[in-house]
Amino acid sequence: MTARAVQSKKSSAAKTARPVSKAKPRRAQATDIPSMDEPTLLEMLRDPIMQRLMTSDGITRTQLMALVAAARNRMQSDRHTL
């Protein structure tokens, strides 16, 4: 196979990749609309790899959920002060 042939072929990832769409302006909503491509936080927490990472870092699910709740509260309070 020549270098020219390799350069002209697209990888399988390039063939199956979806085109990037332009960013849409954010709507002022209390919650974001769930993405069809991204797992929810709870789905990610059920993942065995995520559980092992958290265990190796010494983080419990309760600690993480408390951190998320605190961040959510700060974001909501900041939204109300604007």
N, C-alpha and C positions, 0 to 999 in steps of 0.2 A: 504494500500500500504506500503510496507516495504522500509526501507532506501536503501537497495541494489537495488531494482527496480528503484527507483528514480535516483540513481547514474548512472545506466546503460543507461537510456533513454537520448537522445539528445534533447535539446530544439529546438523549431521550428526555431529559429534564426540560430542555429548551423547547422541545416539540409539544410537551404536555402542559407547559406553564400557561397560566391565564394572563391575558394582557392587564397591565396595571391601569386602574381607572383613576381619574382625577379625584382629589380629595373633595368631599362635599362639606359645605359649612355645617358646623354643629348646631343642632337645635337645642334650645333651652328646655331640657327634660330632666326630671328627677332621676331617671335611669336610662342607660343606653339600651338601644335595641340589640338583642343578642346577635352575634355574628353567626353565619352558617359555617364558617371555617374554623372558628376558635372554640375550644372546650370551655365550659364554665369552670369557675374556681373549684367547685365541689368535685367535678369530673377530674380535674388535675390532681386534687388531693387524694383521690382514689387510686391514682397511678402508682404502681409499685416502685418505679424509679424515683418519683417525687417523694414517696414515703421514706425510701432509703436515704435520699439527700437530706431530708429534714432530720432523720435520726442521726446521721453523721454530723450534722450541724448543731444538734442538741435543741431543736425547735419542735415544740408540740403543736398539734393542730389547734388546740385551745389558744396558745400564744399567738399563732398566726391569725386566727379569726378575730382575736381582740385587737391586733394591730390593724387589720382591715377595717373593723368597725370604727376604730378611732380615726383612721384616715378618712373614712366616709363622713363621719361627723364633722371633721374639720372642713372638708370640702363643702358640705351643705351649709355650715355656718359662714364660710367665706362667700358663698353664693348669695346669702341673705344680707350680707353687709355691703355688697356692691350696690 
